[in-house]
């Protein structure tokens, strides 16, 4: 079983932040597909944040 690395999760979390920021910058010009993708990315980012906190023992 692969050990989960906190630094790797943090890097992926930052990458998700970047993607979400790029989508959100479109504002009212977002397509429904973009909006749906942004929601899914935000859910993934939140789950990843929870996993990072759990690994750190918070």
Secondary structure, DSSP 8 states (H G I E B T S, - for coil): -----HHHHHHHHHHHHHHHHHHHTTGGG--HHHHHHHHHHHHHHHHHHHHHHHHHT-
